Amino acid sequence: MIKIECTKKPNMSYPLLVDKTYVVGRKSGDITFPDDQSISRTHAELIVEHPQGNICEPMLTPVLVITDVGSK
């Protein structure tokens, strides 16, 4: 699992589970930043990839894939 924490709001964090798509945006999505005008309404998608076989190998870490889905 990967966790994203907001540096401007210390109590705000988002745990990210493997193989689930999270939408990031200003107005809609799983992770929203309503006060940040630099983020589009629907900005990006996040997916954590961590193959089942990697769990037994401590040196193989999860990968966070970030896809731009309409930022301006």
C-alpha positions as CSV (number, residue, x, y, z in Angstrom):
1,M,0.0,0.0,0.0
2,I,1.1,3.5,-0.7
3,K,-0.2,6.5,1.2
4,I,-0.3,10.1,-0.1
5,E,-0.2,12.9,2.4
6,C,-1.0,16.5,1.9
7,T,1.8,18.8,3.1
8,K,-0.4,21.8,3.5
9,K,-3.0,19.9,5.6
10,P,-1.1,17.4,7.8
11,N,-4.2,15.5,8.8
12,M,-5.2,14.8,5.2
13,S,-4.0,11.5,3.7
14,Y,-5.1,9.0,1.2
15,P,-4.1,5.3,1.4
16,L,-3.9,3.8,-2.1
17,L,-4.6,0.1,-2.5
18,V,-3.1,-2.1,-5.2
19,D,-4.9,-2.3,-8.6
20,K,-7.6,0.3,-7.8
21,T,-7.8,3.4,-9.9
22,Y,-8.0,6.7,-8.0
23,V,-9.1,9.9,-9.8
24,V,-7.5,13.1,-8.7
25,G,-9.2,16.4,-9.3
26,R,-10.3,19.8,-7.9
27,K,-14.1,19.2,-8.1
28,S,-14.6,15.4,-8.6
29,G,-12.8,12.2,-7.9
30,D,-11.5,10.0,-5.1
31,I,-8.8,12.6,-4.1
32,T,-9.9,16.2,-4.3
33,F,-8.1,19.5,-3.8
34,P,-11.0,22.0,-3.9
35,D,-8.9,25.1,-3.0
36,D,-6.1,24.5,-5.5
37,Q,-6.9,26.3,-8.8
38,S,-3.9,24.8,-10.5
39,I,-5.6,21.4,-10.5
40,S,-8.2,20.6,-13.2
41,R,-11.7,19.4,-12.3
42,T,-10.5,15.9,-13.3
43,H,-6.7,16.0,-13.4
44,A,-5.1,12.6,-13.2
45,E,-5.5,8.9,-12.4
46,L,-3.4,7.0,-9.9
47,I,-2.9,3.2,-9.9
48,V,-0.6,1.2,-7.6
49,E,1.0,-1.8,-9.3
50,H,2.5,-4.5,-7.2
51,P,2.4,-8.0,-8.6
52,Q,1.5,-10.8,-6.1
53,G,4.9,-12.4,-6.8
54,N,6.8,-9.3,-5.5
55,I,5.3,-9.6,-2.0
56,C,8.0,-12.2,-1.0
57,E,10.8,-10.0,-2.3
58,P,11.4,-7.0,-0.1
59,M,13.6,-5.2,-2.7
60,L,10.7,-5.2,-5.2
61,T,8.6,-2.2,-4.3
62,P,5.2,-1.1,-5.5
63,V,5.0,1.3,-8.5
64,L,2.7,4.3,-8.7
65,V,1.4,4.9,-12.2
66,I,0.2,8.5,-12.8
67,T,-1.8,9.2,-15.9
68,D,-2.9,12.7,-17.0
69,V,-6.6,12.6,-17.9
70,G,-7.4,16.2,-18.8
71,S,-5.2,18.7,-16.9
72,K,-4.8,22.0,-18.6
